[in-house]
Amino acid sequence: MSSKEVLIDGIPFPAEITRTKPLALVGQGLTSVEIHFLQIKYNAIGIYMDKDVTKYLKNWEGKKRTELEEDDRFFTALFLAPVEKVFRIVVIKEIKGSQYGVQLESAVRNQFAALDHDEDEEEEEALEKVTKFFESIYLKKGSITFDTEGKAESKIQVENTSVVEMIQKWYLGGSIAVSRSTIKNLAAKFEEILSQ
């Protein structure tokens, strides 16, 4: 492993990637499920962002990790910040794509429902497109399931802003996020970043 890589459950993630500009690895974690007292890891998560994100997080300068971790407004500001972001989700445990697609669809629909928002036709089509894409594939260990904003060889592109925001919220949604370890790691990293 090079010094410019971070291992997340044995999977190397570059500390920085370049799209239109350099993006730093600002958060990492895992998704997992507990079955009969066994923790089964499904995905390794790397969150990359433009360093200019700090311009949109001034209200949280000097805050401690625990304060950030418990503040859903911080995570909302983070995922709504108009900066380039890349979510790199790598499969650890092989699963059917349909299982992942249904989880993603369910999470987005639940978030819309929590906002008392009925999906419009475009949002419905975008969500169905994502679900249908995952129906026919098998997610093998090491495959990248999700890499937003800039992956040239992508097989599906979600262009509906509301659906994209809800997918980002699934990973960056503070108390409702799919991965507590990612939220804890983001809070720790941003405590450091926002104290400089």
C-alpha positions as CSV (number, residue, x, y, z in Angstrom):
1,M,0.0,0.0,0.0
2,S,1.4,3.4,-0.9
3,S,1.4,6.3,1.6
4,K,-1.2,7.9,-0.6
5,E,-3.7,5.1,0.0
6,V,-6.0,4.4,2.9
7,L,-7.1,0.8,3.6
8,I,-10.8,0.4,4.4
9,D,-11.3,-3.2,5.4
10,G,-8.4,-4.3,3.2
11,I,-9.6,-2.3,0.2
12,P,-7.3,0.5,-0.9
13,F,-8.7,3.9,-1.4
14,P,-6.6,6.7,-2.8
15,A,-6.1,9.6,-0.3
16,E,-6.9,12.0,-3.1
17,I,-8.5,11.7,-6.6
18,T,-8.7,14.2,-9.4
19,R,-11.8,15.0,-11.3
20,T,-12.0,18.6,-12.4
21,K,-9.8,19.4,-9.4
22,P,-8.2,17.4,-6.6
23,L,-10.7,15.9,-4.2
24,A,-9.5,14.7,-0.7
25,L,-10.8,11.6,1.1
26,V,-12.7,13.2,3.9
27,G,-14.6,10.3,5.2
28,Q,-14.6,6.5,5.2
29,G,-16.6,3.7,6.6
30,L,-18.5,0.5,6.1
31,T,-22.0,-0.7,5.7
32,S,-22.8,-3.9,7.6
33,V,-25.7,-5.9,9.1
34,E,-25.8,-8.0,12.2
35,I,-27.1,-11.5,11.8
36,H,-27.2,-13.8,14.8
37,F,-24.5,-11.8,16.6
38,L,-22.2,-11.8,13.5
39,Q,-21.3,-8.5,11.9
40,I,-21.4,-8.9,8.1
41,K,-19.7,-6.1,6.1
42,Y,-21.2,-5.3,2.7
43,N,-19.5,-2.1,1.4
44,A,-16.5,0.0,2.0
45,I,-17.2,3.7,1.6
46,G,-14.9,6.5,0.7
47,I,-16.3,10.1,0.5
48,Y,-14.2,12.6,-1.5
49,M,-14.8,16.3,-1.6
50,D,-13.3,19.6,-2.9
51,K,-11.5,21.4,0.0
52,D,-13.7,24.4,-0.8
53,V,-16.5,22.6,1.1
54,T,-15.2,24.4,4.3
55,K,-16.6,27.7,2.9
56,Y,-20.1,26.3,3.5
57,L,-19.3,24.9,7.0
58,K,-18.3,28.1,8.8
59,N,-21.0,27.6,11.4
60,W,-19.3,24.5,12.6
61,E,-15.7,25.8,13.0
62,G,-14.2,24.8,16.3
63,K,-16.9,22.1,17.0
64,K,-15.8,18.8,18.6
65,R,-16.3,15.5,16.8
66,T,-19.2,14.5,19.1
67,E,-21.0,17.7,18.4
68,L,-20.6,17.3,14.7
69,E,-21.6,13.7,14.8
70,E,-24.9,14.5,16.5
71,D,-25.8,17.6,14.4
72,D,-27.9,16.6,11.4
73,R,-27.8,20.2,10.2
74,F,-24.0,19.8,9.7
75,F,-24.5,16.8,7.5
76,T,-27.2,18.5,5.6
77,A,-24.9,21.4,4.9
78,L,-22.2,18.9,3.9
79,F,-24.2,17.1,1.3
80,L,-25.9,20.2,0.0
81,A,-22.6,22.2,-0.4
82,P,-22.3,23.0,-4.1
83,V,-18.8,21.5,-4.4
84,E,-17.6,18.5,-6.4
85,K,-18.1,15.2,-4.4
86,V,-17.3,11.6,-5.2
87,F,-18.9,8.7,-3.3
88,R,-16.8,5.6,-3.9
89,I,-18.7,2.5,-2.7
90,V,-16.8,-0.8,-3.1
91,V,-18.4,-4.2,-2.5
92,I,-16.9,-6.3,0.3
93,K,-19.6,-9.1,0.4
94,E,-21.0,-10.3,-2.8
95,I,-24.7,-9.6,-3.2
96,K,-27.4,-9.5,-5.9
97,G,-27.6,-6.0,-7.4
98,S,-31.4,-6.2,-6.8
99,Q,-30.8,-6.4,-3.0
100,Y,-28.7,-3.2,-3.2
101,G,-31.2,-1.5,-5.6
102,V,-34.2,-2.2,-3.4
103,Q,-32.3,-0.9,-0.3
104,L,-31.4,2.3,-2.2
105,E,-34.9,2.8,-3.6
106,S,-36.4,2.2,-0.2
107,A,-34.1,4.7,1.5
108,V,-34.9,7.4,-1.1
109,R,-38.6,6.8,-0.9
110,N,-38.5,6.9,2.9
111,Q,-36.6,10.2,2.8
112,F,-39.2,11.7,0.4
113,A,-41.9,10.5,2.8
114,A,-40.2,12.0,5.8
115,L,-40.3,15.3,4.0
116,D,-43.9,14.8,3.1
117,H,-42.9,15.0,-0.5
118,D,-44.7,13.0,-3.2
119,E,-42.3,12.0,-6.0
120,D,-43.1,13.7,-9.3
121,E,-42.9,11.9,-12.6
122,E,-39.2,12.7,-13.3
123,E,-38.2,11.6,-9.8
124,E,-40.2,8.4,-10.1
125,E,-38.5,7.7,-13.5
126,A,-35.0,8.4,-12.1
127,L,-35.6,6.1,-9.2
128,E,-37.0,3.3,-11.3
129,K,-34.0,3.6,-13.7
130,V,-31.6,3.1,-10.8
131,T,-33.6,0.1,-9.4
132,K,-33.9,-1.5,-12.8
133,F,-30.2,-1.0,-13.4
134,F,-29.3,-2.9,-10.3
135,E,-31.9,-5.7,-10.9
136,S,-29.9,-7.5,-13.5
137,I,-26.4,-7.4,-12.1
138,Y,-24.4,-9.3,-9.5
139,L,-22.2,-7.2,-7.3
140,K,-18.9,-9.0,-6.9
141,K,-16.3,-8.4,-4.2
142,G,-14.1,-5.4,-5.2
143,S,-16.6,-4.0,-7.7
144,I,-17.4,-0.3,-7.5
145,T,-21.1,0.2,-7.3
146,F,-21.2,4.0,-6.9
147,D,-18.9,6.7,-8.0
148,T,-20.7,10.0,-8.5
149,E,-19.8,13.0,-10.5
150,G,-17.2,12.2,-13.1
151,K,-16.7,8.5,-13.6
152,A,-16.3,8.4,-17.4
153,E,-17.2,4.8,-17.9
154,S,-20.4,4.9,-15.8
155,K,-23.2,2.6,-16.9
156,I,-26.0,4.7,-15.4
157,Q,-26.3,8.3,-14.7
158,V,-28.9,9.8,-12.4
159,E,-29.6,13.4,-13.4
160,N,-32.6,14.2,-11.2
161,T,-31.3,16.6,-8.6
162,S,-33.8,15.5,-5.9
163,V,-33.0,11.8,-6.3
164,V,-29.3,12.5,-6.3
165,E,-29.6,14.5,-3.1
166,M,-31.6,11.7,-1.4
167,I,-28.9,9.2,-2.5
168,Q,-26.2,11.4,-1.0
169,K,-28.3,11.8,2.1
170,W,-28.4,8.0,2.5
171,Y,-24.6,8.1,2.9
172,L,-24.2,11.6,4.5
173,G,-27.5,11.9,6.4
174,G,-26.2,12.1,9.9
175,S,-28.6,10.2,12.2
176,I,-30.4,8.6,9.3
177,A,-27.3,7.6,7.3
178,V,-26.8,4.0,6.3
179,S,-23.3,3.8,7.8
180,R,-22.6,5.0,11.4
181,S,-18.9,4.4,10.9
182,T,-18.8,6.8,8.0
183,I,-20.7,9.5,10.0
184,K,-18.3,9.1,12.9
185,N,-15.3,9.3,10.6
186,L,-16.6,12.3,8.8
187,A,-17.2,14.1,12.1
188,A,-13.6,13.3,13.3
189,K,-12.1,14.5,10.0
190,F,-14.1,17.6,9.9
191,E,-13.3,18.4,13.5
192,E,-9.7,18.5,12.4
193,I,-10.3,20.3,9.1
194,L,-12.6,23.0,10.6
195,S,-10.1,23.7,13.4
196,Q,-7.3,24.8,11.1
